[in-house]
Amino acid sequence: MTAVTTTSSPWAVDASTSFTNQNLAETTAKSNASIDMNGFLTLLTTQMQHQDPFQPMDNNQMVAQMAQMSSLASQAESTSLLTKIADSVSGSRLSDAAGWIGKSMLVESNIATPDRTGAYAGEIALGEAASSVSIDLVNANGDVVQTFDLGAQPAGNIPFFWDGRDEAGNVIGGEALQVKVRGASSSAVATWASIAAVQSPASGGNAQLITPLGNFSPEDALRLG
């Protein structure tokens, strides 16, 4: 017959010990990955209460730690404030853009469309001076509908405008025309487009301005007229 030996624990577990162990387990389970200002002050106060009187805390080090925590707290408040401002601006962006309906915006595009009066307008940007600059407005068939002979031009922005009529006053425009620049080695083209409506995406993104050239965000506008 095998004798069974029972070893009893020298520690007595009563209600008080059980409660202490539970608090210890809960404290251990908490993460120390981050600490706020209140937790830092509590930790600092506890450290000062239990410091060695013969080797007290370095005042400079303590002040440096407090300054660092204060800086972190200020950064957190700034981030929260900027987030609120961004949300507010995002919410009002649609109402601000709605005020643009009926106006025109200058956008980077080599396609010109007529406004409500049938006129075409835009500008070219020359990177350097040119001795003989011309602008052609070309239709979908490749035919030149209108030509601007601008001659010698310095570097910079050069506007152009056409009322959409021939010399007899007859309307010969009315469609989208391509802008082609001749006589300039490098140029950028921008045209004016009428804003017909404002669209708000269901995803909550930025408002889109609907024009005959397509949809643009308000940030795409070089100028508003």
URFEN-V852731 format. One record per backbone hydrogen bond with DSSP energy under -0.5 kcal/mol. CO is the residue of the C=O (numbers start at 1). NH is the residue of the N-H. E is the energy in kcal/mol with one decimal. If there is no record, write none. Layout:
BEGIN
CO;NH;E
CO;NH;E
END
This chain:
BEGIN
3;5;-0.6
4;6;-0.5
5;7;-0.5
6;8;-0.6
11;13;-0.6
12;14;-0.8
14;18;-2.3
15;19;-2.0
16;20;-2.0
17;21;-2.5
18;22;-2.0
19;23;-2.0
20;24;-2.3
21;25;-2.3
22;26;-2.2
23;27;-2.4
24;28;-2.4
25;29;-1.7
26;30;-0.8
27;30;-0.7
36;40;-2.2
37;41;-2.5
38;42;-2.3
39;43;-2.4
40;44;-2.7
41;45;-2.6
42;46;-2.3
43;47;-2.1
44;48;-2.2
45;49;-2.1
46;50;-1.5
48;51;-1.0
51;53;-0.5
52;55;-1.1
55;52;-0.5
57;59;-0.5
58;62;-2.3
59;63;-2.7
60;64;-2.3
61;65;-2.1
62;66;-2.3
63;67;-2.6
64;68;-2.1
65;69;-2.3
66;70;-2.5
67;71;-2.3
68;72;-2.2
69;73;-2.4
70;74;-2.2
71;75;-2.3
72;76;-2.2
73;77;-2.2
74;78;-2.5
75;79;-2.6
76;80;-2.2
77;81;-2.4
78;82;-2.8
79;83;-2.1
80;84;-1.9
81;85;-2.3
82;86;-2.7
83;87;-2.2
84;88;-2.2
85;89;-2.8
86;90;-2.5
87;91;-2.0
88;92;-1.6
89;93;-1.1
90;94;-0.6
92;96;-2.1
93;97;-2.5
94;98;-1.8
95;99;-0.7
96;99;-0.9
97;100;-2.0
98;101;-1.3
100;103;-2.3
103;195;-3.2
104;225;-3.4
105;107;-0.6
105;193;-2.3
106;222;-3.6
106;223;-0.7
107;109;-0.7
107;191;-2.1
110;179;-3.5
112;177;-2.8
115;118;-1.8
119;115;-2.0
120;162;-2.7
121;192;-2.2
122;160;-2.6
123;190;-2.5
124;126;-0.6
124;158;-3.2
125;188;-1.7
126;156;-1.9
130;153;-2.8
133;150;-2.4
133;151;-1.0
134;182;-3.1
135;148;-2.9
136;138;-0.6
136;180;-2.6
137;145;-3.2
137;146;-1.2
138;178;-3.2
139;142;-1.7
143;139;-2.5
143;145;-0.6
146;137;-2.9
147;149;-0.5
148;135;-2.2
148;150;-0.9
151;133;-2.2
153;130;-2.7
156;126;-2.9
158;124;-2.5
160;122;-1.9
162;120;-3.6
164;172;-2.2
164;173;-1.4
166;169;-1.6
170;166;-2.3
170;172;-0.5
177;112;-3.4
178;138;-2.6
178;180;-0.6
180;136;-2.9
182;134;-2.6
183;132;-0.5
186;127;-1.3
188;125;-2.9
189;109;-1.0
190;123;-2.9
191;107;-2.3
192;113;-0.6
193;105;-2.5
194;196;-0.7
194;212;-0.6
195;102;-2.7
197;210;-2.7
199;201;-0.6
199;208;-3.3
201;204;-1.7
206;201;-0.5
207;218;-0.6
208;199;-3.4
208;210;-0.5
209;211;-0.6
209;216;-2.4
210;196;-2.7
210;197;-1.1
211;214;-1.5
214;211;-1.8
216;209;-4.4
217;220;-2.0
218;221;-1.3
223;106;-2.7
END
